[in-house]
């Protein structure tokens, strides 16, 4: 018995550094994923979605809660597999972690290449996406806040201009529109006066009834699609750095997990032959 024990400890051993590094990193990932899913479920509960599941598909635009649920769900699954796989030295979970992370990396790479090759198509899809969300602006408070944040941050209005707000039933300029917001835009389109501490939520009323030459004195007339393109060009180094950093982190995670799997399998093999 003592001879067998001595042979065991002289053989291959699992690297504690790699094991607990993967465990520590993924437990943070796991907890963050749970937090995002929890926030998403809380937001749906506040909007009454959980009591009426069919309402999830009723919104014409994007429900931002989906971003929390999808990102949080992916982080939770990855974190669980990496955390438990490393702690319990479970090769199945570690291999699942590596493959899942590899698939995400491949999808990111493919998306980046396609976005570069089919730039015009991406621009058209972005235009369509924004316009669909403009139609649903008043249907969901989270979507409304997301659109307002986007228009304020990029100092833009609509997809390609303020007239895109004709797509919304409350803001269009048709004669039969009874809304007080007729021929207007949301307050997030308005140019900001640094001297004003309180946001004037009615600053966009009737602004599109004015001549085009006067509108620029009240609102940002540039569309969000060209403003987003300009932002990308101005911050190309930052965006590229983030993508490269994330890619390297994913590759590093895959390599560490595969290294740990090799160590575990080597230890199991040495124990078997011993």
Secondary structure as GFF3:
##gff-version 3
##sequence-region A 1 274
A	DSSP	alpha_helix	2	10	.	.	.	ID=ss1
A	DSSP	alpha_helix	16	46	.	.	.	ID=ss2
A	DSSP	three_ten_helix	53	57	.	.	.	ID=ss3
A	DSSP	alpha_helix	65	87	.	.	.	ID=ss4
A	DSSP	alpha_helix	91	117	.	.	.	ID=ss5
A	DSSP	alpha_helix	119	135	.	.	.	ID=ss6
A	DSSP	alpha_helix	141	153	.	.	.	ID=ss7
A	DSSP	three_ten_helix	162	167	.	.	.	ID=ss8
A	DSSP	three_ten_helix	187	189	.	.	.	ID=ss9
A	DSSP	three_ten_helix	207	209	.	.	.	ID=ss10
A	DSSP	alpha_helix	212	215	.	.	.	ID=ss11
A	DSSP	alpha_helix	224	234	.	.	.	ID=ss12
A	DSSP	alpha_helix	236	273	.	.	.	ID=ss13
###
